[in-house]
């Protein structure tokens, strides 16, 4: 009996990208459903494919060449080029209108709103919780990942998530026999 005609094997390498994308989508859902201060959602979430990863890496390297970013941005740029996908998480800067609060350093939300580029602590806190929820999904699925502010800086310069988003983190995802995010120079 000739088994080659009847049996099909699916090798991990053939399914890797599909697996990573599936986990990335779950990470995005986890970030969206993470708790938000006062129930107000200022989080932006996007999935980045390998072609867009190349553009972000190019921007990171360009930032180093122009002297607007330290050398380790180039290390991170090379790092993300080894990834199958990347999740971007960012936040808009909007106060929640709480009284009393003042945790941002201003007397109240009205005073804080006079400084639109200074974040409300709930914006950054909510973003942190969303990032934590997302990376926990990656961990639960054994997908190597790393939270990178360097990616976020390039994404902001490229305006990929829009004018309203002021803080961004990138979470590159990788499946390989050696975690690309360790033993970095």
Secondary structure as GFF3:
##gff-version 3
##sequence-region A 1 185
A	DSSP	three_ten_helix	3	5	.	.	.	ID=ss1
A	DSSP	alpha_helix	12	33	.	.	.	ID=ss2
A	DSSP	three_ten_helix	37	39	.	.	.	ID=ss3
A	DSSP	beta_strand	43	48	.	.	.	ID=ss4
A	DSSP	alpha_helix	50	65	.	.	.	ID=ss5
A	DSSP	alpha_helix	72	80	.	.	.	ID=ss6
A	DSSP	beta_strand	85	92	.	.	.	ID=ss7
A	DSSP	alpha_helix	109	112	.	.	.	ID=ss8
A	DSSP	alpha_helix	121	140	.	.	.	ID=ss9
A	DSSP	beta_strand	144	148	.	.	.	ID=ss10
A	DSSP	alpha_helix	149	158	.	.	.	ID=ss11
A	DSSP	beta_strand	165	174	.	.	.	ID=ss12
###
